């Protein structure tokens, strides 16, 4: 693995570590909103 590849890999790992929790939280929020809308529907 070249030095350039190593830098790119580290960059991607940092990006993914930052993005995955946010996507996960967004997914949970969406599910909660859908459940909430289901509950208020008569």
PQR file with spaces between the fields and no chain letter, atoms N, CA, C, O and H, PARSE charges and radii, in Angstrom:
ATOM       1  N    UNK     1       0.850   -1.200    0.000 -0.4000 1.5000
ATOM       2  CA   UNK     1       0.000    0.000    0.000 -0.0000 2.0000
ATOM       3  C    UNK     1       0.881    1.244    0.000  0.5500 1.7000
ATOM       4  O    UNK     1       1.785    1.373    0.826 -0.5500 1.4000
ATOM       5  N    UNK     2       0.619    2.143   -0.913 -0.4000 1.5000
ATOM       6  CA   UNK     2       1.431    3.357   -0.992 -0.0000 2.0000
ATOM       7  C    UNK     2       0.984    4.366    0.065  0.5500 1.7000
ATOM       8  O    UNK     2      -0.061    4.211    0.698 -0.5500 1.4000
ATOM       9  H    UNK     2      -0.115    2.038   -1.584  0.4000 1.0000
ATOM      10  N    UNK     3       1.793    5.391    0.235 -0.4000 1.5000
ATOM      11  CA   UNK     3       1.494    6.420    1.228 -0.0000 2.0000
ATOM      12  C    UNK     3       0.187    7.137    0.893  0.5500 1.7000
ATOM      13  O    UNK     3      -0.596    7.480    1.778 -0.5500 1.4000
ATOM      14  H    UNK     3       2.641    5.517   -0.279  0.4000 1.0000
ATOM      15  N    UNK     4      -0.030    7.354   -0.403 -0.4000 1.5000
ATOM      16  CA   UNK     4      -1.250    8.033   -0.861 -0.0000 2.0000
ATOM      17  C    UNK     4      -2.494    7.212   -0.489  0.5500 1.7000
ATOM      18  O    UNK     4      -3.497    7.759   -0.031 -0.5500 1.4000
ATOM      19  H    UNK     4       0.606    7.075   -1.123  0.4000 1.0000
ATOM      20  N    UNK     5      -2.410    5.900   -0.693 -0.4000 1.5000
ATOM      21  CA   UNK     5      -3.526    5.017   -0.339 -0.0000 2.0000
ATOM      22  C    UNK     5      -3.820    5.067    1.143  0.5500 1.7000
ATOM      23  O    UNK     5      -4.977    5.066    1.564 -0.5500 1.4000
ATOM      24  H    UNK     5      -1.595    5.456   -1.065  0.4000 1.0000
ATOM      25  N    UNK     6      -2.746    5.112    1.939 -0.4000 1.5000
ATOM      26  CA   UNK     6      -2.913    5.135    3.388 -0.0000 2.0000
ATOM      27  C    UNK     6      -3.651    6.399    3.813  0.5500 1.7000
ATOM      28  O    UNK     6      -4.548    6.353    4.655 -0.5500 1.4000
ATOM      29  H    UNK     6      -1.806    5.112    1.598  0.4000 1.0000
ATOM      30  N    UNK     7      -3.261    7.535    3.216 -0.4000 1.5000
ATOM      31  CA   UNK     7      -3.926    8.807    3.538 -0.0000 2.0000
ATOM      32  C    UNK     7      -5.401    8.745    3.159  0.5500 1.7000
ATOM      33  O    UNK     7      -6.270    9.172    3.919 -0.5500 1.4000
ATOM      34  H    UNK     7      -2.532    7.571    2.532  0.4000 1.0000
ATOM      35  N    UNK     8      -5.667    8.208    1.977 -0.4000 1.5000
ATOM      36  CA   UNK     8      -7.041    8.134    1.499 -0.0000 2.0000
ATOM      37  C    UNK     8      -7.877    7.249    2.417  0.5500 1.7000
ATOM      38  O    UNK     8      -9.018    7.579    2.741 -0.5500 1.4000
ATOM      39  H    UNK     8      -4.961    7.861    1.360  0.4000 1.0000
ATOM      40  N    UNK     9      -7.296    6.119    2.834 -0.4000 1.5000
ATOM      41  CA   UNK     9      -8.009    5.184    3.705 -0.0000 2.0000
ATOM      42  C    UNK     9      -8.353    5.871    5.031  0.5500 1.7000
ATOM      43  O    UNK     9      -9.479    5.764    5.517 -0.5500 1.4000
ATOM      44  H    UNK     9      -6.369    5.851    2.570  0.4000 1.0000
ATOM      45  N    UNK    10      -7.382    6.571    5.609 -0.4000 1.5000
ATOM      46  CA   UNK    10      -7.631    7.263    6.874 -0.0000 2.0000
ATOM      47  C    UNK    10      -8.724    8.313    6.699  0.5500 1.7000
ATOM      48  O    UNK    10      -9.591    8.473    7.558 -0.5500 1.4000
ATOM      49  H    UNK    10      -6.468    6.658    5.215  0.4000 1.0000
ATOM      50  N    UNK    11      -8.670    9.020    5.583 -0.4000 1.5000
ATOM      51  CA   UNK    11      -9.664   10.056    5.308 -0.0000 2.0000
ATOM      52  C    UNK    11     -11.062    9.439    5.237  0.5500 1.7000
ATOM      53  O    UNK    11     -12.006    9.950    5.839 -0.5500 1.4000
ATOM      54  H    UNK    11      -7.966    8.890    4.885  0.4000 1.0000
ATOM      55  N    UNK    12     -11.184    8.329    4.492 -0.4000 1.5000
ATOM      56  CA   UNK    12     -12.486    7.680    4.356 -0.0000 2.0000
ATOM      57  C    UNK    12     -12.986    7.160    5.690  0.5500 1.7000
ATOM      58  O    UNK    12     -14.172    7.271    6.000 -0.5500 1.4000
ATOM      59  H    UNK    12     -10.418    7.914    4.003  0.4000 1.0000
ATOM      60  N    UNK    13     -12.077    6.587    6.488 -0.4000 1.5000
ATOM      61  CA   UNK    13     -12.502    6.069    7.787 -0.0000 2.0000
ATOM      62  C    UNK    13     -13.021    7.188    8.672  0.5500 1.7000
ATOM      63  O    UNK    13     -14.027    7.025    9.362 -0.5500 1.4000
ATOM      64  H    UNK    13     -11.113    6.496    6.236  0.4000 1.0000
ATOM      65  N    UNK    14     -12.334    8.330    8.654 -0.4000 1.5000
ATOM      66  CA   UNK    14     -12.800    9.471    9.461 -0.0000 2.0000
ATOM      67  C    UNK    14     -14.150    9.963    8.952  0.5500 1.7000
ATOM      68  O    UNK    14     -15.057   10.230    9.740 -0.5500 1.4000
ATOM      69  H    UNK    14     -11.517    8.463    8.093  0.4000 1.0000
ATOM      70  N    UNK    15     -14.280   10.082    7.634 -0.4000 1.5000
ATOM      71  CA   UNK    15     -15.543   10.546    7.053 -0.0000 2.0000
ATOM      72  C    UNK    15     -16.695    9.611    7.428  0.5500 1.7000
ATOM      73  O    UNK    15     -17.767   10.062    7.831 -0.5500 1.4000
ATOM      74  H    UNK    15     -13.544    9.866    6.994  0.4000 1.0000
ATOM      75  N    UNK    16     -16.457    8.294    7.288 -0.4000 1.5000
ATOM      76  CA   UNK    16     -17.517    7.334    7.566 -0.0000 2.0000
ATOM      77  C    UNK    16     -17.859    7.318    9.045  0.5500 1.7000
ATOM      78  O    UNK    16     -19.032    7.237    9.410 -0.5500 1.4000
ATOM      79  H    UNK    16     -15.587    7.928    6.961  0.4000 1.0000
ATOM      80  N    UNK    17     -16.846    7.395    9.902 -0.4000 1.5000
ATOM      81  CA   UNK    17     -17.105    7.404   11.341 -0.0000 2.0000
ATOM      82  C    UNK    17     -17.934    8.610   11.725  0.5500 1.7000
ATOM      83  O    UNK    17     -18.714    8.560   12.676 -0.5500 1.4000
ATOM      84  H    UNK    17     -15.893    7.461    9.605  0.4000 1.0000
ATOM      85  N    UNK    18     -17.766    9.704   10.978 -0.4000 1.5000
ATOM      86  CA   UNK    18     -18.510   10.922   11.263 -0.0000 2.0000
ATOM      87  C    UNK    18     -19.920   10.838   10.691  0.5500 1.7000
ATOM      88  O    UNK    18     -20.868   11.342   11.293 -0.5500 1.4000
ATOM      89  H    UNK    18     -17.133    9.744   10.206  0.4000 1.0000
ATOM      90  N    UNK    19     -20.062   10.197    9.520 -0.4000 1.5000
ATOM      91  CA   UNK    19     -21.355   10.193    8.830 -0.0000 2.0000
ATOM      92  C    UNK    19     -22.301    9.099    9.309  0.5500 1.7000
ATOM      93  O    UNK    19     -23.505    9.332    9.420 -0.5500 1.4000
ATOM      94  H    UNK    19     -19.293    9.787    9.030  0.4000 1.0000
ATOM      95  N    UNK    20     -21.770    7.900    9.597 -0.4000 1.5000
ATOM      96  CA   UNK    20     -22.655    6.799    9.964 -0.0000 2.0000
ATOM      97  C    UNK    20     -23.533    7.078   11.176  0.5500 1.7000
ATOM      98  O    UNK    20     -24.733    6.808   11.118 -0.5500 1.4000
ATOM      99  H    UNK    20     -20.792    7.711    9.507  0.4000 1.0000
ATOM     100  N    UNK    21     -22.990    7.606   12.271 -0.4000 1.5000
ATOM     101  CA   UNK    21     -23.866    7.883   13.425 -0.0000 2.0000
ATOM     102  C    UNK    21     -24.969    8.867   13.089  0.5500 1.7000
ATOM     103  O    UNK    21     -26.088    8.737   13.586 -0.5500 1.4000
ATOM     104  H    UNK    21     -22.016    7.825   12.318  0.4000 1.0000
ATOM     105  N    UNK    22     -24.671    9.854   12.249 -0.4000 1.5000
ATOM     106  CA   UNK    22     -25.677   10.849   11.869 -0.0000 2.0000
ATOM     107  C    UNK    22     -26.775   10.196   11.030  0.5500 1.7000
ATOM     108  O    UNK    22     -27.959   10.465   11.231 -0.5500 1.4000
ATOM     109  H    UNK    22     -23.763    9.960   11.845  0.4000 1.0000
ATOM     110  N    UNK    23     -26.377    9.340   10.092 -0.4000 1.5000
ATOM     111  CA   UNK    23     -27.361    8.643    9.264 -0.0000 2.0000
ATOM     112  C    UNK    23     -28.222    7.731   10.136  0.5500 1.7000
ATOM     113  O    UNK    23     -29.432    7.623    9.940 -0.5500 1.4000
ATOM     114  H    UNK    23     -25.414    9.122    9.929  0.4000 1.0000
ATOM     115  N    UNK    24     -27.569    7.073   11.109 -0.4000 1.5000
ATOM     116  CA   UNK    24     -28.267    6.169   12.016 -0.0000 2.0000
ATOM     117  C    UNK    24     -29.292    6.940   12.847  0.5500 1.7000
ATOM     118  O    UNK    24     -30.436    6.509   12.993 -0.5500 1.4000
ATOM     119  H    UNK    24     -26.586    7.161   11.268  0.4000 1.0000
ATOM     120  N    UNK    25     -28.871    8.080   13.387 -0.4000 1.5000
ATOM     121  CA   UNK    25     -29.791    8.917   14.166 -0.0000 2.0000
ATOM     122  C    UNK    25     -30.946    9.414   13.313  0.5500 1.7000
ATOM     123  O    UNK    25     -32.092    9.434   13.762 -0.5500 1.4000
ATOM     124  H    UNK    25     -27.942    8.430   13.268  0.4000 1.0000
ATOM     125  N    UNK    26     -30.648    9.815   12.082 -0.4000 1.5000
ATOM     126  CA   UNK    26     -31.693   10.304   11.181 -0.0000 2.0000
ATOM     127  C    UNK    26     -32.718    9.196   10.921  0.5500 1.7000
ATOM     128  O    UNK    26     -33.921    9.450   10.868 -0.5500 1.4000
ATOM     129  H    UNK    26     -29.717    9.799   11.717  0.4000 1.0000
ATOM     130  N    UNK    27     -32.225    7.972   10.760 -0.4000 1.5000
ATOM     131  CA   UNK    27     -33.107    6.839   10.520 -0.0000 2.0000
ATOM     132  C    UNK    27     -34.025    6.618   11.724  0.5500 1.7000
ATOM     133  O    UNK    27     -35.227    6.406   11.561 -0.5500 1.4000
ATOM     134  H    UNK    27     -31.248    7.766   10.803  0.4000 1.0000
ATOM     135  N    UNK    28     -33.457    6.670   12.930 -0.4000 1.5000
ATOM     136  CA   UNK    28     -34.246    6.490   14.147 -0.0000 2.0000
ATOM     137  C    UNK    28     -35.308    7.578   14.254  0.5500 1.7000
ATOM     138  O    UNK    28     -36.461    7.300   14.586 -0.5500 1.4000
ATOM     139  H    UNK    28     -32.481    6.843   13.062  0.4000 1.0000
ATOM     140  N    UNK    29     -34.912    8.821   13.969 -0.4000 1.5000
ATOM     141  CA   UNK    29     -35.855    9.937   14.031 -0.0000 2.0000
ATOM     142  C    UNK    29     -36.999    9.727   13.043  0.5500 1.7000
ATOM     143  O    UNK    29     -38.160    9.958   13.379 -0.5500 1.4000
ATOM     144  H    UNK    29     -33.975    9.046   13.699  0.4000 1.0000
ATOM     145  N    UNK    30     -36.675    9.288   11.825 -0.4000 1.5000
ATOM     146  CA   UNK    30     -37.710    9.036   10.819 -0.0000 2.0000
ATOM     147  C    UNK    30     -38.694    7.982   11.307  0.5500 1.7000
ATOM     148  O    UNK    30     -39.906    8.144   11.166 -0.5500 1.4000
ATOM     149  H    UNK    30     -35.732    9.100   11.552  0.4000 1.0000
ATOM     150  N    UNK    31     -38.170    6.899   11.883 -0.4000 1.5000
ATOM     151  CA   UNK    31     -39.035    5.825   12.375 -0.0000 2.0000
ATOM     152  C    UNK    31     -39.939    6.350   13.495  0.5500 1.7000
ATOM     153  O    UNK    31     -41.134    6.056   13.525 -0.5500 1.4000
ATOM     154  H    UNK    31     -37.186    6.767   11.997  0.4000 1.0000
ATOM     155  N    UNK    32     -39.363    7.124   14.409 -0.4000 1.5000
ATOM     156  CA   UNK    32     -40.152    7.684   15.519 -0.0000 2.0000
ATOM     157  C    UNK    32     -41.262    8.586   14.995  0.5500 1.7000
ATOM     158  O    UNK    32     -42.391    8.535   15.481 -0.5500 1.4000
ATOM     159  H    UNK    32     -38.392    7.363   14.384  0.4000 1.0000
ATOM     160  N    UNK    33     -40.940    9.412   14.003 -0.4000 1.5000
ATOM     161  CA   UNK    33     -41.946   10.315   13.430 -0.0000 2.0000
ATOM     162  C    UNK    33     -43.072    9.510   12.781  0.5500 1.7000
ATOM     163  O    UNK    33     -44.248    9.836   12.940 -0.5500 1.4000
ATOM     164  H    UNK    33     -40.022    9.453   13.607  0.4000 1.0000
ATOM     165  N    UNK    34     -42.702    8.454   12.047 -0.4000 1.5000
ATOM     166  CA   UNK    34     -43.726    7.620   11.412 -0.0000 2.0000
ATOM     167  C    UNK    34     -44.622    6.959   12.457  0.5500 1.7000
ATOM     168  O    UNK    34     -45.839    6.893   12.282 -0.5500 1.4000
ATOM     169  H    UNK    34     -41.747    8.189   11.917  0.4000 1.0000
ATOM     170  N    UNK    35     -44.021    6.469   13.543 -0.4000 1.5000
ATOM     171  CA   UNK    35     -44.814    5.851   14.604 -0.0000 2.0000
ATOM     172  C    UNK    35     -45.741    6.881   15.227  0.5500 1.7000
ATOM     173  O    UNK    35     -46.901    6.591   15.518 -0.5500 1.4000
ATOM     174  H    UNK    35     -43.032    6.522   13.685  0.4000 1.0000
ATOM     175  N    UNK    36     -45.221    8.088   15.432 -0.4000 1.5000
ATOM     176  CA   UNK    36     -46.003    9.166   16.039 -0.0000 2.0000
ATOM     177  C    UNK    36     -47.188    9.525   15.139  0.5500 1.7000
ATOM     178  O    UNK    36     -48.308    9.698   15.622 -0.5500 1.4000
ATOM     179  H    UNK    36     -44.278    8.324   15.196  0.4000 1.0000
ATOM     180  N    UNK    37     -46.939    9.636   13.840 -0.4000 1.5000
ATOM     181  CA   UNK    37     -48.019    9.947   12.899 -0.0000 2.0000
ATOM     182  C    UNK    37     -49.058    8.829   12.879  0.5500 1.7000
ATOM     183  O    UNK    37     -50.255    9.092   12.763 -0.5500 1.4000
ATOM     184  H    UNK    37     -46.030    9.495   13.449  0.4000 1.0000
ATOM     185  N    UNK    38     -48.601    7.584   12.993 -0.4000 1.5000
ATOM     186  CA   UNK    38     -49.536    6.462   13.048 -0.0000 2.0000
ATOM     187  C    UNK    38     -50.424    6.567   14.285  0.5500 1.7000
ATOM     188  O    UNK    38     -51.616    6.266   14.224 -0.5500 1.4000
ATOM     189  H    UNK    38     -47.628    7.370   13.087  0.4000 1.0000
ATOM     190  N    UNK    39     -49.848    6.991   15.397 -0.4000 1.5000
ATOM     191  CA   UNK    39     -50.589    7.058   16.656 -0.0000 2.0000
ATOM     192  C    UNK    39     -51.644    8.154   16.667  0.5500 1.7000
ATOM     193  O    UNK    39     -52.701    7.981   17.275 -0.5500 1.4000
ATOM     194  H    UNK    39     -48.879    7.235   15.446  0.4000 1.0000
ATOM     195  N    UNK    40     -51.379    9.285   16.002 -0.4000 1.5000
ATOM     196  CA   UNK    40     -52.368   10.365   16.038 -0.0000 2.0000
ATOM     197  C    UNK    40     -53.437   10.209   14.967  0.5500 1.7000
ATOM     198  O    UNK    40     -54.445   10.915   14.984 -0.5500 1.4000
ATOM     199  H    UNK    40     -50.521    9.425   15.508  0.4000 1.0000
ATOM     200  N    UNK    41     -53.221    9.291   14.042 -0.4000 1.5000
ATOM     201  CA   UNK    41     -54.231    9.088   13.007 -0.0000 2.0000
ATOM     202  C    UNK    41     -55.440    8.373   13.622  0.5500 1.7000
ATOM     203  O    UNK    41     -55.262    7.368   14.311 -0.5500 1.4000
ATOM     204  H    UNK    41     -52.403    8.717   14.028  0.4000 1.0000
ATOM     205  N    UNK    42     -56.658    8.862   13.394 -0.4000 1.5000
ATOM     206  CA   UNK    42     -57.845    8.243   14.009 -0.0000 2.0000
ATOM     207  C    UNK    42     -58.131    6.842   13.472  0.5500 1.7000
ATOM     208  O    UNK    42     -59.094    6.203   13.896 -0.5500 1.4000
ATOM     209  H    UNK    42     -56.803    9.679   12.835  0.4000 1.0000
